[in-house]
Amino acid sequence: MDPVRNPFAPGAGQRPPELAGRDRELDAFDVMLARVARGRPERSLVLTGLRGVGKTVLLGELRSMALRHGWGTGKVEARPDAALRRPLAAALHRAVRDLAVRHRAPDRVDTALGVLKAFALRASPDSAKLRDRWQPGIDVPVVHGRADSGDMEIDLVELFTVVGELAADVGTGIALLIDEMQDLSERDVSALCAACHEMSQARAPLVVVGAGLPHLPAVLSASKSYSERLFRYVRIDRLERRDADHALTAPAERENVAFAPDALELLFRASGGYPYFVQAYGKAAWDAAPTSPIKAGDVAVAAPEAEAELAVGFFGARYERATPAEREYLRAMAELAGGGEEPVGTATIADHLARRPSSLSPARDSLLRKGLVFSAQRGQIAFTVPHFGRFLLASTDASAAITLNG
């Protein structure tokens, strides 16, 4: 079939042609926006899940919804060992600009921007020369004395208060979206929780929508004990069979193409219902099929092509970041889990490798920092990437076959 008309789009954070299986989350967020704008109490939102389940895509869709409601929005992608102040200032600058076009008091907007500029400039307070100092690109005078103490917790509360008041002026709100939230520093997590707590108590129209790996709730709880009640946690998981089928059939029907039932069965079995894999296998099946409907035989031909692409772009890129010692640890996890998704005991891994647990701690801790594994619960570890164990076992088998044939 015509590859130009292929609707499927596997890509990091790229919205699929049909956002299937997320209606409940979208409807709940719609209610949340309306309640906050009316001064009703609501908690900020945290999305958790493995990589490839569509958290970033959903975050983008929630941002679009907020914009349609007239909210100001800004998005941050947290990075390990990077402070939050500068990217957060840029995100809130965008949110204030969204609101400024509807605000009837330009001086109020300029005051908020002046406070935001003061907050941002604390990202590089010790620069000896003005020309070496980072500038936030906010073309108003600095308003000194608010959100510029250098204490992130104090400054964030004051900044959120100012921009929240600006949103209240126009009867909407501010949505700050933070992806990869588990990568925030302990200090920034603590400050963010404290600021969200203050906003919740004041019923200010500002919400944080975070997304991160499954252990994100534990990260937040370790920072502030009240975070368990501060956020509404929503687990984003693989798609049910019906939704996975819809993600394939709906965009195909718009191109006058159908899937045979046995093809859909094979595609679900291959993808496991994970949205990223649904797109990858769907794209390959379309390209392999000569005509509509796409049949099971087309999927069988396409599967190795999809798996080869995933092995390079999705799995391989992550595997290449691991050191030899870390790869040994990952392979042990895969062998013990039989290529599945279940957590594995760290002591069991040590026994499997005939090593002392303490000798494996550096590899495990490094894998945690790199986001390749997460601590499912005390003493247990699991892959952050679905089907990663299956990939590792297949790679090991392929390497062994090459060695034998050689």
C-alpha positions in Angstrom: 0.0 0.0 0.0 1.0 3.6 -0.4 3.6 4.4 2.3 2.9 8.1 2.0 -0.7 7.5 3.3 0.6 5.4 6.2 -1.0 7.1 9.3 1.0 5.4 12.0 3.6 7.5 13.8 6.0 5.8 16.3 8.0 8.6 17.9 9.1 9.9 21.3 6.2 12.1 22.6 4.6 12.2 19.1 0.8 12.2 19.2 -0.6 9.1 17.5 -3.3 9.6 14.9 -5.8 8.2 17.4 -5.4 8.8 21.1 -7.2 5.7 22.2 -7.9 4.5 25.7 -7.4 7.8 27.6 -10.9 9.1 27.7 -11.2 8.7 31.4 -8.1 10.8 32.1 -9.1 13.5 29.6 -12.6 13.8 31.1 -11.3 14.0 34.6 -8.9 16.8 33.6 -11.7 18.7 31.9 -13.6 18.7 35.2 -10.5 19.7 37.1 -9.9 22.7 34.9 -13.5 23.9 35.4 -13.4 23.4 39.1 -10.1 25.2 39.7 -11.2 28.1 37.6 -14.3 28.4 39.9 -12.2 28.3 43.1 -13.1 24.8 43.9 -10.5 22.6 45.8 -8.5 20.3 43.5 -5.2 18.5 43.8 -2.4 18.7 41.3 -2.0 15.7 39.1 0.8 13.2 38.6 0.9 10.6 35.8 3.1 7.6 36.3 4.0 4.6 34.1 6.7 2.8 32.1 8.3 4.3 29.1 6.3 3.9 25.9 2.9 4.0 27.5 2.2 7.6 26.3 2.7 9.8 29.3 4.4 12.6 27.3 1.7 12.4 24.6 -1.0 12.6 27.3 0.8 15.5 28.9 0.7 17.3 25.6 -3.0 16.6 25.1 -3.7 17.9 28.6 -1.8 21.1 27.8 -3.9 21.5 24.6 -7.1 21.1 26.7 -5.9 23.8 29.1 -5.2 26.2 26.3 -8.7 25.6 24.8 -10.1 26.6 28.2 -8.2 29.9 28.1 -5.5 28.8 30.6 -1.9 29.9 30.5 0.4 26.9 30.1 4.1 26.1 30.2 6.0 22.8 30.0 9.3 21.7 31.6 11.3 18.5 30.9 13.3 17.8 34.0 16.9 16.6 33.6 19.2 14.9 36.0 21.6 17.2 37.8 20.0 20.3 36.3 18.3 23.0 38.5 14.7 23.7 37.9 14.7 27.5 38.3 15.7 28.5 34.8 13.5 26.1 32.7 10.6 26.8 35.1 11.0 30.5 34.6 10.8 30.0 30.8 7.7 27.8 31.1 5.9 30.3 33.3 7.0 33.2 31.0 5.1 31.3 28.2 2.1 30.8 30.5 2.0 34.5 31.4 2.1 35.4 27.7 -0.9 33.2 27.1 -2.8 35.2 29.7 -1.5 38.6 28.7 -3.6 38.8 25.5 -6.8 38.6 27.6 -5.8 40.7 30.5 -7.1 44.3 30.6 -4.5 45.7 32.9 -1.0 45.8 31.2 0.6 47.1 34.4 -0.5 44.0 36.3 1.0 41.8 33.6 4.3 43.8 33.7 4.5 43.5 37.5 4.0 39.7 37.2 6.7 39.5 34.5 9.0 41.7 36.7 8.7 39.3 39.6 9.2 36.4 37.2 12.4 38.1 35.9 13.7 38.5 39.4 13.1 34.8 40.1 14.8 33.8 36.8 17.9 35.9 37.4 18.6 34.1 40.7 19.6 31.2 38.4 23.0 32.9 37.9 23.4 35.3 40.9 27.2 35.1 41.1 28.2 36.0 37.6 31.0 38.6 37.9 30.2 40.3 34.6 26.8 41.4 33.4 27.6 40.1 29.9 28.2 36.6 31.3 25.0 36.5 33.2 22.1 34.5 31.8 19.2 36.7 30.7 15.6 35.3 30.7 14.4 37.4 27.7 11.7 39.2 29.7 11.6 42.8 28.5 10.3 44.6 31.6 12.1 46.1 34.7 13.0 43.7 37.5 10.6 43.8 40.5 12.9 43.3 43.5 11.9 41.8 46.8 9.6 39.0 45.7 10.6 35.5 44.6 14.3 36.5 44.5 15.6 35.4 47.9 17.6 32.5 46.5 15.7 30.0 48.6 13.8 28.0 46.1 11.0 27.0 48.4 10.3 30.6 49.4 10.7 32.0 45.9 8.5 29.4 44.3 5.6 30.0 46.7 5.8 33.8 46.0 6.1 33.3 42.2 3.2 30.9 42.1 1.1 33.3 44.1 1.8 36.2 41.7 1.1 34.3 38.5 -1.9 32.6 40.1 -3.4 36.0 40.9 -2.8 37.1 37.3 -4.8 34.1 36.1 -7.6 34.8 38.6 -7.9 38.2 37.1 -9.1 36.7 33.8 -11.1 33.9 35.4 -8.9 31.0 34.3 -5.7 29.4 35.6 -2.1 28.4 35.1 -1.1 24.8 34.2 2.6 23.9 34.7 3.4 20.6 33.1 6.6 18.8 34.2 7.8 15.7 32.2 10.4 13.3 33.6 9.5 14.6 37.1 11.5 11.9 38.9 14.7 13.6 37.6 14.2 16.8 39.7 16.7 17.3 42.5 15.6 16.7 46.1 15.7 20.5 46.8 13.5 21.3 43.8 11.1 18.5 44.6 10.7 19.8 48.1 10.2 23.4 46.9 7.6 22.2 44.3 5.6 20.2 46.8 5.6 23.1 49.3 4.5 25.6 46.6 1.7 23.2 45.5 0.6 22.8 49.1 0.4 26.6 49.5 -1.6 27.0 46.2 -4.0 24.2 47.3 -4.6 25.8 50.7 -5.2 29.2 49.0 -7.3 27.7 46.3 -5.2 29.6 43.8 -5.9 28.7 40.1 -2.5 27.1 39.5 -2.0 23.4 39.1 1.1 21.2 38.4 0.7 18.3 36.1 3.7 16.0 36.4 4.7 12.8 34.5 7.3 10.3 35.4 8.3 6.7 36.0 6.5 4.4 38.4 8.6 5.3 41.4 7.8 9.0 41.2 5.2 8.8 44.1 8.0 7.5 46.3 10.3 10.3 45.3 7.6 12.9 46.2 6.7 11.2 49.4 10.3 11.1 50.5 10.5 14.8 50.1 7.3 15.8 51.8 5.1 13.4 53.7 2.0 15.2 52.8 2.6 14.8 49.1 0.5 11.6 49.3 -2.5 13.9 49.8 -1.2 16.7 47.7 -1.4 15.0 44.3 -3.9 12.8 42.5 -1.8 9.9 41.2 -2.9 8.3 37.9 -1.2 5.2 36.6 -0.9 5.2 32.8 -0.7 1.6 31.6 -0.8 -0.5 28.4 -4.0 -0.3 26.3 -6.8 -2.9 26.7 -7.3 -5.0 23.6 -10.3 -3.0 22.5 -8.4 0.3 22.7 -5.3 -1.1 21.0 -7.5 -2.3 18.1 -9.1 1.1 17.9 -5.8 2.8 17.8 -5.1 0.8 14.6 -8.4 0.6 12.9 -9.7 4.2 13.3 -6.8 5.9 11.5 -6.7 3.1 8.9 -10.4 3.5 8.2 -9.9 7.2 7.5 -7.6 6.0 4.6 -10.1 3.3 3.5 -8.0 0.5 4.8 -9.1 -2.3 7.1 -7.4 -4.9 9.3 -8.4 -8.6 9.3 -9.3 -9.9 12.8 -6.4 -12.3 12.9 -4.0 -9.5 12.0 -5.3 -7.5 14.9 -4.7 -10.5 17.2 -1.1 -10.9 16.1 -0.5 -7.1 16.4 -1.8 -7.1 20.0 0.3 -10.1 20.9 3.4 -8.4 19.5 2.8 -5.0 20.9 1.5 -6.0 24.3 -0.9 -3.1 24.1 1.9 -0.5 24.7 1.0 2.5 22.6 4.5 3.1 21.2 4.7 -0.5 20.1 1.2 -0.4 18.7 2.4 2.4 16.4 5.6 0.7 15.5 4.0 -2.6 14.5 1.1 -0.9 12.8 3.4 1.2 10.6 5.4 -1.8 9.6 2.3 -3.9 8.9 0.9 -1.1 6.6 4.1 -0.9 4.7 4.3 -4.7 4.3 0.7 -5.2 3.1 0.1 -5.1 -0.7 -3.6 -4.4 -0.4 -6.4 -3.9 2.1 -7.3 -5.6 4.3 -4.1 -6.0 6.2 -3.8 -9.8 7.0 -2.0 -11.9 9.5 0.5 -12.9 6.9 1.4 -9.2 6.4 1.9 -8.8 10.1 4.2 -11.9 10.2 6.3 -10.4 7.4 6.4 -7.0 9.0 7.2 -8.0 12.6 10.9 -8.6 12.1 11.2 -5.2 10.4 9.4 -3.5 13.4 11.5 -5.4 15.9 14.8 -4.5 14.1 13.8 -0.8 14.2 12.9 -1.0 17.9 16.1 -2.8 18.6 18.1 0.1 17.3 16.0 3.2 18.2 14.0 2.2 21.2 16.0 -0.5 23.0 19.5 -0.2 21.6 19.9 3.5 22.2 19.2 2.8 25.9 21.4 -0.3 26.1 24.3 1.6 24.6 24.3 4.0 27.5 25.0 1.2 29.9 28.6 0.2 30.9 29.7 -3.5 30.7 29.0 -3.9 34.4 25.6 -2.4 34.0 24.8 -4.6 31.0 25.7 -7.7 33.0 23.2 -6.5 35.7 20.5 -5.9 33.1 21.0 -9.3 31.5 20.8 -11.0 34.9 17.5 -9.2 35.5 16.2 -10.4 32.1 17.2 -14.0 32.7 15.6 -14.0 36.2 12.4 -12.5 34.9 12.3 -14.7 31.9 12.1 -11.7 29.6 9.0 -10.4 31.4 8.1 -7.2 33.2 8.0 -8.5 36.8 10.4 -7.0 39.5 13.4 -9.0 40.5 15.0 -9.1 44.0 18.4 -7.4 44.2 19.6 -10.2 46.5 18.4 -12.8 43.8 20.4 -10.9 41.2 23.5 -11.1 43.4 23.0 -14.9 43.8 22.5 -15.3 40.1 25.8 -13.6 39.4 27.6 -15.2 42.3 28.5 -11.8 43.6 28.2 -9.9 46.9 25.2 -7.5 46.8 27.4 -4.6 47.9 29.7 -5.2 44.8 26.7 -4.7 42.5 25.4 -1.5 44.2 27.4 0.9 41.9 25.9 -0.7 38.8 22.4 -0.7 40.2 22.6 2.9 41.4 24.0 4.1 38.0 21.1 2.3 36.2 18.6 4.0 38.5 20.1 7.4 37.7 20.1 6.7 33.9 16.4 5.8 34.2 16.9 2.2 32.8 15.5 0.6 36.0 13.4 1.6 38.9 13.0 0.4 42.5 9.6 -1.3 42.4 9.7 -1.7 46.2 12.3 -2.1 48.8 14.8 -4.8 47.7 13.3 -5.2 44.2 14.2 -3.7 40.8 12.4 -3.6 37.5 12.9 -2.3 33.9 11.5 1.1 33.1 11.1 0.0 29.4 8.5 -2.6 28.6 9.8 -5.7 26.6 13.4 -4.7 27.5 14.0 -8.0 29.1 12.8 -9.8 26.0 15.1 -7.7 23.8 18.1 -8.5 26.1 17.4 -12.2 25.9 16.9 -12.1 22.1 20.2 -10.2 21.8 22.0 -12.7 24.0 20.7 -15.6 21.9 21.6 -13.9 18.7 25.2 -13.2 19.9 25.5 -16.9 21.0 24.3 -18.1 17.6 26.9 -15.9 15.8 29.6 -17.2 18.1 28.7 -20.8 17.4 28.4 -20.3 13.7 31.7 -18.4 13.7 
